[in-house]
Amino acid sequence: MPLVSIVIPVYNVAPYLQTCIESIRSQDFTDFELLLVDDGSTDGSGGICDRIAGEDSRIRVFHKENGGVSSARNLGMLHANGEWISFADADDHLLERGLQLLVDGISDDVDMVWGGYVVFDEQGEKTYAISARESEFLTNKEGLEMLYNPRYYRYLGFVWGRLFRREVLCSSQIRFDEDIKYNEDRLFCTRFMCASNAGIRYFTTPVYEYLERSDSAMGLIERTFRPEFITDMTAFIRMKDVIGADYQEDDRIREMTETSCYESWRRMARMRGYSDSTFRTKAGIVFQLIMGLGLRRFLNLDWPRNRNRIKMFLKKHL
């Protein structure tokens, strides 16, 4: 049984795939298995996986019909044998000694290890990095707060560059929600931290290199509105419900989770094309948000921003 299982969903990433896999095969730490899940690729990515797997007994390949990144990750986790599970995206790289740095953070009092990362663009230029800091121990509550208000980094709601104790994933049956297209990774982390009874080892020394592609999910989310973006708000509502079960008396946590649901809707409302959506679509989004927050809380959040509009509406209809 390997110490670490690394799961990589693969879908039409032929130009990047071999470099990604080689960044893992060349790690100093070698007690791992690599699970490549070909999610119905049509560009030859599946063949690349099979060829490289034939060269390395640590690599296993699974082929499936296209179902999205969450279904691919779930399949990989189902077949993982390691004590710890890590994830990577097929167009990114694991930095030299990155896996060893993560493994060095393992101890009996942690169920998750967070490493640092750097961001590069498609021209190979580094676009984002921060200074390395000493590792620190976080409680799960502190980890949850950092998903909403990151310490040091601008964003921490991802699953790559981390280790998750598989025993927690199995005992709590934690999986990725396959109907969520945006923010599914932050929802996954939220469920994990709420299920864990241990803490988190956190450090900012880079272990992972993220490629910021113009056609990536995060790149597209700032553009023209599409119905899939609604699942970003859905994910925040589910996070609120998961966290609320454990921290319902914590005013700070409740404020962060509720505000994030509301702000997700506001981001959608600012996208190009949102105002051109059908009334039914927009009303359905607001209704979902009201059901998730409760009418009173929704109005409390919306009142400062739309005070005059709400007053006119109430005066007209009441």
Secondary structure, DSSP 8 states (H G I E B T S, - for coil): --SEEEEEEESS-HHHHHHHHHHHHT-S---EEEEEEEES-SSSHHHHHHHHHTT-TTEEEEEE----HHHHHHHHHHH--SSEEEE--TTSEE-TTHHHHHHHT--TTEEEEEEEEEEEETTS-EEE-------EEE-HHHHHHHHHS-SSSS-----BTEEEEHHHHHHTT----TT--SSHHHHHHHHHHHH-SSEEEEEEEEEEEEEE-TTSHHHHTTSS--GGGHHHHHHHHHHHHHHHHHHTT-HHHHHHHHHHHHHHHHHHHTSTTSTTS-HHHHHHHHHHHHHHH-HHHHHHHHTTTSHHHHHHHHHHH-
